[in-house]
Amino acid sequence: MQNYVSIIKNNGGIKPVSDELLLPLIVPQKRLLLGPGPSNLSERVIRAISNPLVGHMHAETFKMMDDIKAGLQYVFQTNNRLTLAISASGHSGMEACLANLLEPTDTILIIKAGLWGERAQEMSERLGAHVETLTIPLGSAVTHQQFESAMKKFKPAVVFLTHSESSTGLKQPLIGFGDIVRRYEALLIVDAVASLGGEPFFMDAWKIDAAYTGSQKVIGAPPGLTPISLNSRAERKLLLRKNKVPVFYWDMKELGNYWNCFKEPVRRYHHTISATLVYGLREGLAQLAEEGLESSWQRHAVAAKKLREGFEARGLELFVKEPENRLNTITAIVVPPGVDCQFVTRRMMEKWNIEIAGGLGPTAGKIFRIGLMGTNANLKNVDDVLHALDDVLKYSTRHSRL
């Protein structure tokens, strides 16, 4: 047996561990997550992720990955073979799409209507692409005319558009944009992180070349896996690249092999996927498929309608003015005059054990954001959050006068 005494002495001893780590784990048991994500997990998903681990190259894991792929093709409404889930949060979908479809000589047109356009710009610049932007007022959607004018002017190879701008509560209409992009022989990337499963989305019919979402939103699985899909046009660009994808971890050719997208003889090791997250995503997708997309879209629409009506009855101003451009998954309201946004979100958590969020990026301090996604999109949760918000806003108003 190794004698560690001299090793310890020669290295100055062992640093003691914090006493806090030795205390029992404390996790709130009944917190209602009505921010922009993550959403609460259903009991079915909680049971799934409590199962024992299996290996990342085991047959059982591969079978569940195949199930996930089929579920994602259903939710994206696509026949794309290159459909899988990346082992990282939603940002990875954005970075993977950009890294695989952009080369340093390419021009990308980014439609900026909130934080996610800003993030796409930052990532594209780091990749060395030539970035052009079309900035749209916060809470507003880009029109076909504005979009085509920018396509004519910049002639991009790739276009980035956000379907669900969670920093503002905006739903960007997508019908027709794919047709415009194809007329200019470009590729269309769409961010659907906060919408997929809760809003109509037809990847193939709308001619979207690459799209991604988050596991922790409408799908109702834990965060940590990012569903993504690339069509044959995007695949062709990937296969004809002059340079390798700059980050191996995002390389969709490598990931596509691991996920058996290309039906190659051997599934090669790429990384150690979390079996626990695979269980959760598989069951979240199964749950959504059993409900049916149309039923899920309708449930989210009904809950959002009641929430918006509740806000308007209280004299609270909806941030997105055009009804057709309001997300059903995340609703944004303007912070009333004299109200401290951070005070409200903190007290909602402390007194009512309900999470809502303030703005993000360009909307920080200007809005509240309330999410109704996955199992959280129900009328009881609408009643509960409105009741709690009534109490907290009254308290906040009194508090601000003291």
SEPA-442429 format. One record per residue (C-alpha): residue number from 1; residue in one letter; x, y, z. Coordinates in Angstrom, 2 decimals, m for minus. Example, Ala and Ser with C-alpha at 12.3 -4.5 7.8 and 13.67 -1.06 7.14 Angstrom:
BEGIN
[1,'a',[12.30,m4.50,7.80]] [2,'s',[13.67,m1.06,7.14]] 
//
This chain:
BEGIN
[1,'m',[0.00,0.00,0.00]] [2,'q',[1.20,3.48,m0.86]] [3,'n',[2.56,5.45,2.11]] [4,'y',[1.11,8.94,1.71]] [5,'v',[2.70,10.50,4.81]] [6,'s',[5.80,11.80,3.06]] [7,'i',[3.81,12.88,m0.03]] [8,'i',[1.45,14.89,2.15]] [9,'k',[4.30,16.41,4.16]] [10,'n',[6.28,17.36,1.05]] [11,'n',[3.25,19.11,m0.43]] [12,'g',[2.39,21.19,2.61]] [13,'g',[m0.40,19.01,3.97]] [14,'i',[m3.98,18.49,2.79]] [15,'k',[m6.24,21.50,2.47]] [16,'p',[m9.35,20.89,4.63]] [17,'v',[m12.77,20.71,3.01]] [18,'s',[m15.43,23.31,3.73]] [19,'d',[m17.77,22.31,6.56]] [20,'e',[m20.70,23.36,4.37]] [21,'l',[m20.10,20.46,2.02]] [22,'l',[m20.54,18.02,4.88]] [23,'l',[m24.03,19.28,5.72]] [24,'p',[m27.09,17.46,4.30]] [25,'l',[m28.20,18.38,0.78]] [26,'i',[m31.05,20.90,0.83]] [27,'v',[m33.34,21.27,m2.21]] [28,'p',[m36.68,23.15,m2.17]] [29,'q',[m39.41,20.58,m2.68]] [30,'k',[m42.37,22.63,m3.97]] [31,'r',[m40.92,25.57,m5.87]] [32,'l',[m43.01,26.56,m8.89]] [33,'l',[m40.72,27.48,m11.78]] [34,'l',[m42.61,30.06,m13.84]] [35,'g',[m39.63,31.90,m15.25]] [36,'p',[m38.33,31.49,m18.82]] [37,'g',[m36.95,28.03,m17.94]] [38,'p',[m36.23,25.51,m16.66]] [39,'s',[m39.74,24.20,m16.11]] [40,'n',[m40.84,21.84,m13.37]] [41,'l',[m40.46,18.15,m14.16]] [42,'s',[m43.42,15.80,m14.25]] [43,'e',[m43.47,12.86,m11.85]] [44,'r',[m42.87,10.60,m14.83]] [45,'v',[m39.65,12.37,m15.77]] [46,'i',[m38.51,12.50,m12.13]] [47,'r',[m38.96,8.73,m11.86]] [48,'a',[m37.06,8.26,m15.12]] [49,'i',[m33.97,10.21,m14.05]] [50,'s',[m33.81,8.30,m10.75]] [51,'n',[m32.94,5.07,m12.58]] [52,'p',[m29.46,3.51,m12.23]] [53,'l',[m26.74,4.59,m14.64]] [54,'v',[m25.83,2.60,m17.72]] [55,'g',[m22.79,3.19,m19.90]] [56,'h',[m22.66,5.70,m22.72]] [57,'m',[m21.80,2.95,m25.25]] [58,'h',[m24.25,0.35,m23.97]] [59,'a',[m26.95,m1.07,m26.22]] [60,'e',[m29.65,0.24,m23.89]] [61,'t',[m28.31,3.79,m24.20]] [62,'f',[m28.16,3.53,m27.99]] [63,'k',[m31.78,2.33,m28.05]] [64,'m',[m32.91,5.33,m25.97]] [65,'m',[m30.92,7.67,m28.23]] [66,'d',[m32.74,6.18,m31.22]] [67,'d',[m36.06,6.78,m29.43]] [68,'i',[m35.04,10.39,m28.75]] [69,'k',[m34.14,10.94,m32.39]] [70,'a',[m37.60,9.72,m33.47]] [71,'g',[m39.23,11.95,m30.86]] [72,'l',[m37.26,14.97,m32.00]] [73,'q',[m38.16,14.39,m35.64]] [74,'y',[m41.80,14.45,m34.50]] [75,'v',[m41.48,17.61,m32.41]] [76,'f',[m39.46,19.46,m35.08]] [77,'q',[m41.84,18.04,m37.74]] [78,'t',[m38.94,16.94,m39.92]] [79,'n',[m37.55,13.94,m41.76]] [80,'n',[m33.97,15.18,m41.31]] [81,'r',[m31.66,12.26,m40.59]] [82,'l',[m29.16,14.57,m38.86]] [83,'t',[m31.35,15.06,m35.79]] [84,'l',[m29.91,14.52,m32.30]] [85,'a',[m29.23,16.11,m28.92]] [86,'i',[m25.98,17.81,m27.94]] [87,'s',[m24.69,17.26,m24.40]] [88,'a',[m24.84,20.89,m23.25]] [89,'s',[m27.35,23.69,m22.63]] [90,'g',[m29.28,25.64,m25.27]] [91,'h',[m26.36,27.91,m26.11]] [92,'s',[m24.63,24.86,m27.56]] [93,'g',[m27.29,24.55,m30.25]] [94,'m',[m26.62,28.09,m31.36]] [95,'e',[m22.87,27.63,m31.35]] [96,'a',[m23.04,24.24,m33.06]] [97,'c',[m25.21,25.56,m35.90]] [98,'l',[m22.93,28.54,m36.43]] [99,'a',[m19.69,26.56,m36.12]] [100,'n',[m20.83,23.87,m38.56]] [101,'l',[m22.40,26.13,m41.18]] [102,'l',[m20.10,29.16,m41.10]] [103,'e',[m16.60,29.44,m42.50]] [104,'p',[m14.33,32.46,m41.99]] [105,'t',[m15.04,33.76,m45.51]] [106,'d',[m18.83,33.60,m45.07]] [107,'t',[m21.23,36.46,m44.42]] [108,'i',[m24.00,35.86,m41.89]] [109,'l',[m27.09,38.04,m41.54]] [110,'i',[m28.39,38.10,m37.96]] [111,'i',[m31.85,39.42,m37.17]] [112,'k',[m31.43,41.12,m33.79]] [113,'a',[m34.65,41.50,m31.81]] [114,'g',[m33.28,40.82,m28.34]] [115,'l',[m30.54,38.99,m26.46]] [116,'w',[m30.29,35.91,m28.67]] [117,'g',[m29.44,37.88,m31.77]] [118,'e',[m26.73,39.57,m29.72]] [119,'r',[m25.35,36.20,m28.64]] [120,'a',[m25.39,34.90,m32.21]] [121,'q',[m23.43,37.97,m33.29]] [122,'e',[m20.84,37.43,m30.56]] [123,'m',[m20.39,33.77,m31.49]] [124,'s',[m20.20,34.46,m35.23]] [125,'e',[m17.56,37.13,m34.75]] [126,'r',[m15.47,34.73,m32.67]] [127,'l',[m15.70,32.22,m35.52]] [128,'g',[m14.23,34.85,m37.84]] [129,'a',[m17.29,35.25,m40.06]] [130,'h',[m18.31,38.55,m41.62]] [131,'v',[m21.35,39.63,m39.59]] [132,'e',[m24.17,41.85,m40.80]] [133,'t',[m27.18,42.65,m38.61]] [134,'l',[m30.74,43.84,m39.06]] [135,'t',[m31.87,45.32,m35.75]] [136,'i',[m35.59,45.24,m35.01]] [137,'p',[m37.20,47.23,m32.15]] [138,'l',[m37.60,45.15,m28.99]] [139,'g',[m40.94,43.35,m28.92]] [140,'s',[m41.44,43.65,m32.69]] [141,'a',[m41.17,41.08,m35.47]] [142,'v',[m39.23,41.44,m38.69]] [143,'t',[m41.38,41.66,m41.83]] [144,'h',[m40.83,39.91,m45.15]] [145,'q',[m40.08,43.26,m46.78]] [146,'q',[m37.47,44.24,m44.19]] [147,'f',[m35.96,40.78,m44.37]] [148,'e',[m35.72,40.61,m48.17]] [149,'s',[m34.22,44.10,m48.34]] [150,'a',[m31.45,42.95,m45.99]] [151,'m',[m30.94,39.76,m48.04]] [152,'k',[m30.52,41.83,m51.22]] [153,'k',[m28.13,44.22,m49.52]] [154,'f',[m25.85,41.76,m47.71]] [155,'k',[m26.16,38.55,m49.79]] [156,'p',[m25.36,36.29,m46.81]] [157,'a',[m24.44,32.63,m46.91]] [158,'v',[m26.21,32.02,m43.59]] [159,'v',[m29.11,33.73,m41.82]] [160,'f',[m29.93,33.57,m38.09]] [161,'l',[m33.50,34.17,m36.90]] [162,'t',[m35.03,33.64,m33.45]] [163,'h',[m38.50,32.09,m33.36]] [164,'s',[m38.94,32.55,m29.61]] [165,'e',[m37.15,35.62,m28.30]] [166,'s',[m37.40,34.76,m24.61]] [167,'s',[m35.81,38.06,m23.55]] [168,'t',[m38.91,39.94,m24.77]] [169,'g',[m41.71,37.37,m25.11]] [170,'l',[m41.73,37.80,m28.90]] [171,'k',[m42.90,35.10,m31.31]] [172,'q',[m41.40,35.72,m34.73]] [173,'p',[m43.61,34.44,m37.59]] [174,'l',[m41.58,32.09,m39.79]] [175,'i',[m43.79,31.24,m42.78]] [176,'g',[m42.24,32.52,m45.98]] [177,'f',[m38.79,33.30,m44.61]] [178,'g',[m37.36,29.99,m45.77]] [179,'d',[m38.55,30.70,m49.30]] [180,'i',[m36.80,34.09,m49.28]] [181,'v',[m33.58,32.57,m47.94]] [182,'r',[m33.56,29.90,m50.64]] [183,'r',[m34.05,32.46,m53.41]] [184,'y',[m30.70,33.89,m52.31]] [185,'e',[m29.12,30.41,m51.97]] [186,'a',[m28.44,30.87,m48.26]] [187,'l',[m29.08,28.69,m45.20]] [188,'l',[m31.60,29.54,m42.47]] [189,'i',[m30.81,28.83,m38.79]] [190,'v',[m33.73,29.18,m36.35]] [191,'d',[m33.56,29.38,m32.56]] [192,'a',[m36.65,27.59,m31.16]] [193,'v',[m35.39,27.12,m27.60]] [194,'a',[m38.44,28.59,m25.84]] [195,'s',[m41.13,27.61,m28.34]] [196,'l',[m40.71,24.08,m29.71]] [197,'g',[m43.58,21.89,m28.53]] [198,'g',[m45.59,24.84,m27.22]] [199,'e',[m46.03,26.71,m30.51]] [200,'p',[m46.64,25.40,m34.06]] [201,'f',[m43.33,24.62,m35.75]] [202,'f',[m42.94,22.88,m39.11]] [203,'m',[m39.24,22.63,m39.92]] [204,'d',[m39.57,20.93,m43.30]] [205,'a',[m42.67,22.78,m44.52]] [206,'w',[m41.20,26.15,m43.53]] [207,'k',[m37.88,25.32,m45.25]] [208,'i',[m35.71,25.78,m42.17]] [209,'d',[m32.21,24.41,m42.69]] [210,'a',[m31.05,24.17,m39.07]] [211,'a',[m32.93,24.51,m35.78]] [212,'y',[m32.38,23.79,m32.12]] [213,'t',[m34.26,23.90,m28.83]] [214,'g',[m33.74,23.26,m25.11]] [215,'s',[m34.58,20.11,m23.18]] [216,'q',[m35.71,22.09,m20.13]] [217,'k',[m38.50,24.19,m21.62]] [218,'v',[m41.66,22.74,m23.18]] [219,'i',[m40.22,19.22,m23.50]] [220,'g',[m40.04,19.17,m19.70]] [221,'a',[m36.71,17.36,m19.23]] [222,'p',[m33.74,18.49,m17.12]] [223,'p',[m31.38,21.06,m18.66]] [224,'g',[m28.19,19.74,m20.19]] [225,'l',[m29.24,18.34,m23.58]] [226,'t',[m29.91,20.47,m26.65]] [227,'p',[m32.01,18.96,m29.45]] [228,'i',[m30.81,20.03,m32.90]] [229,'s',[m31.66,19.19,m36.50]] [230,'l',[m29.92,19.93,m39.81]] [231,'n',[m31.49,19.23,m43.20]] [232,'s',[m29.83,17.93,m46.38]] [233,'r',[m28.91,21.47,m47.54]] [234,'a',[m27.11,22.11,m44.26]] [235,'e',[m25.50,18.66,m44.46]] [236,'r',[m24.17,19.48,m47.90]] [237,'k',[m22.57,22.68,m46.59]] [238,'l',[m21.07,20.71,m43.72]] [239,'l',[m19.61,18.04,m45.99]] [240,'l',[m18.17,20.58,m48.45]] [241,'r',[m16.42,22.73,m45.84]] [242,'k',[m12.93,23.90,m46.77]] [243,'n',[m11.89,23.83,m43.13]] [244,'k',[m12.75,21.48,m40.30]] [245,'v',[m15.43,22.52,m37.83]] [246,'p',[m13.35,24.58,m35.36]] [247,'v',[m14.63,22.79,m32.25]] [248,'f',[m14.55,18.98,m32.23]] [249,'y',[m17.26,18.79,m29.57]] [250,'w',[m19.77,20.60,m31.87]] [251,'d',[m18.80,18.69,m35.04]] [252,'m',[m22.10,17.35,m36.38]] [253,'k',[m20.34,14.72,m38.50]] [254,'e',[m18.84,13.20,m35.35]] [255,'l',[m22.04,13.62,m33.35]] [256,'g',[m24.07,12.26,m36.24]] [257,'n',[m22.07,9.05,m36.15]] [258,'y',[m22.50,8.67,m32.38]] [259,'w',[m26.26,9.19,m32.76]] [260,'n',[m26.40,6.74,m35.71]] [261,'c',[m27.74,9.41,m38.05]] [262,'f',[m25.73,8.11,m41.01]] [263,'k',[m26.28,4.38,m40.38]] [264,'e',[m22.53,3.74,m40.39]] [265,'p',[m21.31,0.25,m39.37]] [266,'v',[m19.86,1.39,m36.02]] [267,'r',[m21.03,4.05,m33.58]] [268,'r',[m17.78,5.68,m32.46]] [269,'y',[m17.12,7.11,m29.02]] [270,'h',[m17.48,10.89,m29.10]] [271,'h',[m18.08,11.85,m25.46]] [272,'t',[m19.65,10.40,m22.32]] [273,'i',[m23.31,11.30,m22.64]] [274,'s',[m25.26,11.44,m19.38]] [275,'a',[m27.53,8.41,m19.19]] [276,'t',[m29.59,10.25,m16.59]] [277,'l',[m30.30,13.13,m18.98]] [278,'v',[m31.05,10.65,m21.75]] [279,'y',[m33.71,9.03,m19.54]] [280,'g',[m35.27,12.41,m18.84]] [281,'l',[m35.30,13.61,m22.45]] [282,'r',[m36.63,10.30,m23.70]] [283,'e',[m39.55,10.38,m21.26]] [284,'g',[m40.23,14.08,m21.77]] [285,'l',[m40.54,13.47,m25.51]] [286,'a',[m42.68,10.37,m24.97]] [287,'q',[m44.98,12.38,m22.72]] [288,'l',[m45.29,15.13,m25.33]] [289,'a',[m45.92,12.61,m28.12]] [290,'e',[m48.63,10.89,m26.10]] [291,'e',[m50.40,14.22,m25.58]] [292,'g',[m49.94,15.14,m29.24]] [293,'l',[m48.45,18.32,m30.63]] [294,'e',[m51.78,19.92,m31.49]] [295,'s',[m53.09,19.32,m27.97]] [296,'s',[m49.91,20.72,m26.46]] [297,'w',[m50.07,23.84,m28.64]] [298,'q',[m53.69,24.35,m27.63]] [299,'r',[m52.99,23.85,m23.91]] [300,'h',[m50.21,26.42,m23.98]] [301,'a',[m52.41,28.87,m25.91]] [302,'v',[m55.31,28.54,m23.43]] [303,'a',[m53.04,29.07,m20.39]] [304,'a',[m51.29,32.06,m22.00]] [305,'k',[m54.61,33.65,m22.97]] [306,'k',[m55.87,33.48,m19.40]] [307,'l',[m52.57,34.89,m18.09]] [308,'r',[m52.65,37.82,m20.52]] [309,'e',[m56.27,38.55,m19.70]] [310,'g',[m55.38,38.54,m16.02]] [311,'f',[m52.62,41.06,m16.59]] [312,'e',[m54.80,43.34,m18.68]] [313,'a',[m57.60,43.20,m16.09]] [314,'r',[m55.07,44.49,m13.54]] [315,'g',[m53.95,47.33,m15.77]] [316,'l',[m50.56,45.75,m16.46]] [317,'e',[m49.05,46.48,m19.88]] [318,'l',[m48.04,43.63,m22.17]] [319,'f',[m44.59,44.27,m23.65]] [320,'v',[m45.29,42.77,m27.10]] [321,'k',[m48.01,44.93,m28.63]] [322,'e',[m49.18,42.80,m31.56]] [323,'p',[m51.24,39.82,m30.31]] [324,'e',[m50.06,37.53,m33.11]] [325,'n',[m46.44,38.11,m32.08]] [326,'r',[m46.87,37.14,m28.42]] [327,'l',[m45.32,33.87,m27.31]] [328,'n',[m47.66,31.47,m25.57]] [329,'t',[m44.76,30.00,m23.63]] [330,'i',[m43.33,33.23,m22.15]] [331,'t',[m45.34,36.37,m21.46]] [332,'a',[m43.62,39.69,m20.80]] [333,'i',[m45.20,42.64,m18.98]] [334,'v',[m43.79,46.11,m18.46]] [335,'v',[m42.57,46.82,m14.93]] [336,'p',[m45.07,49.35,m13.47]] [337,'p',[m43.73,52.80,m12.53]] [338,'g',[m42.24,52.94,m9.05]] [339,'v',[m41.87,49.16,m8.78]] [340,'d',[m38.48,47.59,m8.06]] [341,'c',[m38.17,44.62,m10.41]] [342,'q',[m35.58,42.77,m8.34]] [343,'f',[m37.57,43.29,m5.15]] [344,'v',[m40.64,41.72,m6.77]] [345,'t',[m38.86,38.66,m8.15]] [346,'r',[m37.09,38.11,m4.84]] [347,'r',[m40.27,38.39,m2.76]] [348,'m',[m42.18,36.11,m5.13]] [349,'m',[m39.57,33.49,m4.35]] [350,'e',[m39.25,34.14,m0.63]] [351,'k',[m42.97,34.39,0.24]] [352,'w',[m44.72,32.38,m2.44]] [353,'n',[m41.97,29.98,m3.58]] [354,'i',[m42.71,30.96,m7.18]] [355,'e',[m40.02,31.91,m9.66]] [356,'i',[m40.73,34.63,m12.19]] [357,'a',[m37.99,36.55,m13.97]] [358,'g',[m37.08,40.10,m14.80]] [359,'g',[m35.75,41.13,m18.19]] [360,'l',[m32.59,39.80,m19.76]] [361,'g',[m29.94,41.65,m21.73]] [362,'p',[m31.56,44.69,m23.38]] [363,'t',[m34.79,44.26,m21.36]] [364,'a',[m33.14,44.01,m17.91]] [365,'g',[m35.09,46.05,m15.37]] [366,'k',[m37.83,46.86,m17.91]] [367,'i',[m40.07,43.80,m17.87]] [368,'f',[m41.23,40.77,m15.92]] [369,'r',[m41.25,37.44,m17.73]] [370,'i',[m43.62,34.64,m16.77]] [371,'g',[m43.17,31.23,m18.37]] [372,'l',[m45.87,28.59,m18.83]] [373,'m',[m44.09,25.65,m20.42]] [374,'g',[m44.50,21.90,m20.39]] [375,'t',[m46.49,20.61,m17.43]] [376,'n',[m46.52,24.16,m16.01]] [377,'a',[m48.86,25.37,m18.76]] [378,'n',[m52.11,24.95,m16.86]] [379,'l',[m54.87,27.20,m15.50]] [380,'k',[m54.14,26.50,m11.82]] [381,'n',[m50.63,27.86,m12.21]] [382,'v',[m52.06,30.95,m13.89]] [383,'d',[m54.36,31.54,m10.91]] [384,'d',[m51.53,30.95,m8.45]] [385,'v',[m49.05,33.32,m10.09]] [386,'l',[m51.64,36.08,m10.52]] [387,'h',[m52.71,35.80,m6.87]] [388,'a',[m49.09,35.92,m5.68]] [389,'l',[m48.22,38.81,m7.98]] [390,'d',[m51.22,40.81,m6.72]] [391,'d',[m49.89,40.52,m3.19]] [392,'v',[m46.26,41.25,m4.06]] [393,'l',[m46.99,44.26,m6.30]] [394,'k',[m49.18,45.84,m3.61]] [395,'y',[m46.47,45.22,m1.03]] [396,'s',[m43.81,46.54,m3.40]] [397,'t',[m45.77,49.75,m4.02]] [398,'r',[m46.21,50.34,m0.29]] [399,'h',[m42.55,49.45,0.34]] [400,'s',[m41.34,51.95,m2.29]] [401,'r',[m43.24,54.78,m0.56]] [402,'l',[m41.59,54.20,2.79]] 
//
